[in-house]
Amino acid sequence: MNIKFKDYNQQQNWLFPPSIEELIPESHPVRIVNGVIEQLDLRLLIEEYSKDGKPSFHPKMMLKVMVYAYMDNIYSSRKIEKA
């Protein structure tokens, strides 16, 4: 299987400090979402992605965004994008 996704790196550093990781407090609920979704086996979901066309965002990242938005009572895709 050779599916291409856009780069997805939570440990990415900025040109100048701080790193993205440093901006999120240790007790923030997004860390719980991240921990749970990192443990999920998403192979079946990933297999459904097309190998053709432009690379997609990684499904793991998109699932994290959706779960956290729903936890924060944001259901509209436009409001999720704005948040």
C-alpha positions as CSV (number, residue, x, y, z in Angstrom):
1,M,0.0,0.0,0.0
2,N,1.5,3.4,-1.0
3,I,-0.8,6.2,0.1
4,K,0.6,9.7,0.4
5,F,-0.4,12.1,3.2
6,K,0.5,15.7,3.8
7,D,3.3,16.0,6.4
8,Y,2.0,15.5,10.0
9,N,4.5,16.1,12.8
10,Q,3.3,17.1,16.3
11,Q,6.9,17.6,17.4
12,Q,7.6,20.2,14.7
13,N,9.7,23.1,15.9
14,W,9.0,26.7,14.8
15,L,11.7,28.9,13.4
16,F,11.8,30.6,16.8
17,P,10.9,29.0,20.1
18,P,8.5,27.9,21.5
19,S,7.6,24.6,20.0
20,I,4.0,23.7,19.4
21,E,4.3,21.2,22.2
22,E,5.3,23.9,24.7
23,L,2.2,26.0,23.9
24,I,-0.2,23.3,25.2
25,P,-0.5,23.1,29.0
26,E,0.1,19.6,30.5
27,S,-3.4,19.4,31.9
28,H,-5.2,20.5,28.7
29,P,-8.0,18.1,27.5
30,V,-6.5,18.0,24.0
31,R,-3.7,15.8,25.5
32,I,-6.2,13.2,26.5
33,V,-7.7,13.2,23.0
34,N,-4.2,12.9,21.5
35,G,-3.3,10.0,23.8
36,V,-6.4,8.0,23.1
37,I,-6.3,8.4,19.3
38,E,-2.6,7.6,19.2
39,Q,-3.5,4.2,20.6
40,L,-6.2,3.4,18.0
41,D,-5.6,1.1,15.1
42,L,-6.7,3.1,12.1
43,R,-5.4,0.8,9.3
44,L,-8.9,0.1,8.0
45,L,-9.6,3.8,7.8
46,I,-6.3,4.5,6.1
47,E,-6.9,1.7,3.5
48,E,-10.0,3.6,2.3
49,Y,-8.0,6.6,1.2
50,S,-7.3,6.9,-2.5
51,K,-3.8,6.6,-3.7
52,D,-4.6,9.0,-6.6
53,G,-4.6,12.8,-6.5
54,K,-3.2,15.3,-4.1
55,P,-2.0,14.1,-0.7
56,S,-4.6,14.2,2.0
57,F,-4.3,15.3,5.6
58,H,-3.5,12.3,7.8
59,P,-6.7,10.7,9.1
60,K,-5.3,10.5,12.6
61,M,-4.8,14.2,12.7
62,M,-8.3,14.8,11.3
63,L,-9.9,12.5,13.8
64,K,-8.1,14.3,16.7
65,V,-9.5,17.6,15.4
66,M,-13.0,16.3,15.1
67,V,-13.1,14.6,18.5
68,Y,-11.7,17.6,20.2
69,A,-14.1,20.0,18.4
70,Y,-17.1,17.7,19.4
71,M,-15.8,17.7,23.0
72,D,-15.8,21.5,22.9
73,N,-19.4,21.5,21.5
74,I,-18.3,22.7,18.1
75,Y,-20.2,20.8,15.3
76,S,-20.1,23.1,12.3
77,S,-17.2,22.5,9.9
78,R,-16.8,26.3,9.5
79,K,-16.7,26.8,13.2
80,I,-14.2,24.0,13.6
81,E,-12.0,25.7,11.0
82,K,-12.3,29.0,12.7
83,A,-11.5,27.6,16.1
